[in-house]
Amino acid sequence: MSNTISFDDFTKLDLRIGTITEVNDFTNARKPAYQLKIDFGALGIKQSSAQITEHYTKADLLNRQVVAVVNFERKQIANFFSECLILGVADDKGAIVLLESKKAIKNGTSVS
């Protein structure tokens, strides 16, 4: 079991819905990945690197809504700065499957 956190710790995470507006191959990444631009409405466009090439093509991802943590510090990955972390779960082979809404949600809406 993982470490227990308080509810106050959880509320520090800013989880939002956003729409992927651009997808590019991340050729400088050590493992296969995409560079994503995600529209979070009033929060603007944020970029992220994601190792999700196993289950998703670039065409699959374009205009797909995802859940992301938007208040992490920027992280440099090779020559790219990731500004948010999209959320997913590992399948039985360790490949990531994205968490997403079945219904269209306004970009930037908080997950509660």
Beta strands, then each sheet from edge to edge (+ up, - down):
strand 1: 15-25
strand 2: 34-39
strand 3: 45-50
strand 4: 65-69
strand 5: 75-77
strand 6: 80-82
strand 7: 85-86
strand 8: 88-90
strand 9: 96-98
sheet 1: 3+ 2- 1+ 4- 7+
sheet 2: 5+ 6-
sheet 3: 8+ 9-
end
